[in-house]
Amino acid sequence: MSQSDKLYPVEEAVKAQKALRAYGEQEPETFPIQAFVGMISDEIEHLRKRGHCDEEIAKVITANSDIEITASEIAENYAPPEDRRQPHG
């Protein structure tokens, strides 16, 4: 496997970033709603294709995190595939 073929789960990337920010005595990184929904737009697209509505998606997010988000915020800030930067699995 070449260096460019390495893949890491998001949980590991978050752990590494959190450790680096703590080591550098930085506050945890925060994201505006637009950036957050942009980051999860791949998952939103997948769930929509499986028949889930934005209200259901918002409920999953709020039930499993400290993030409070509404279906309308998801709809307003969703990034369509052509607006996303890089593909990932």
N, C-alpha and C positions, 0 to 999 in steps of 0.2 A: 504494500500500500504506500503510495507516495504521500508526501506532505499535503498536497492539494486534495487528496482523497479522504483526509481525516474528517470525521464527523463527531460532534459531541452533543449530548442531550442538552436542552435548554436549562434544565436544573443544574447541570454542572457548570455551564457558562455563568449562570446567576451566582452560584457559590463562589466561583473564581472572582467575579467582579466585586461581590460583596467583601471578600477577603482583601482585595487590592484597595478598595475604598477605605476600609477600616485601617489597613496598614498605613495608608497615606493620610489618616485622620480626616477623611472627608465624610460628609453626611451621606446617607443613602440617596441614590439617584431617584429622581421623581420624573414623571412624564405627564404632560398635558393630555387631556382626553383624546385629542386628535392623534397623537403619537401612539398612545396605548391601543386604540382601536386599529390604527394602521398596522401595528405589530401583530395583532391577532386576526387580521383580515383573512389569512389563509384558513384558519380554523373556522371563522365565520362562514366563509364560502363553502367549505366542506359540509358544515352542519346544515346550511341552507339547502344544499343539494340533496341532503338526506331527509329533507322535509321539516326541519326545525325552524321555527320563527325567531325573530330577534328577541321577543319577550322571553322565550324559553332560554335563549343564549344568555340574556342578561341575568336571569334567575340563577343559572349555573355559575356565572361569574360571582355574583354577590353571595351565593351560598358557600362558595369555596375560597373566598378571599375577603380582604377588608375593602375591596373596591366596590363602590356603589355606582351602578350604571343603569341606564334605562334603555329600553328598546329603541326609543327615538334617538338617543345618543349614539347607539350602534349604527342605526340607519344613516344618520347625518355624517358620521365620520368614517364609515367603511371605505377602504381603499380597494378599488377594483383591480383585477390582476395586472392590467397594463400600467398601473401607477405604483406597483410594488417594485422594490429595488432588486432583490435577488431571490432566485428560487431556492428552496430547501425542502428537506424531506420530513 
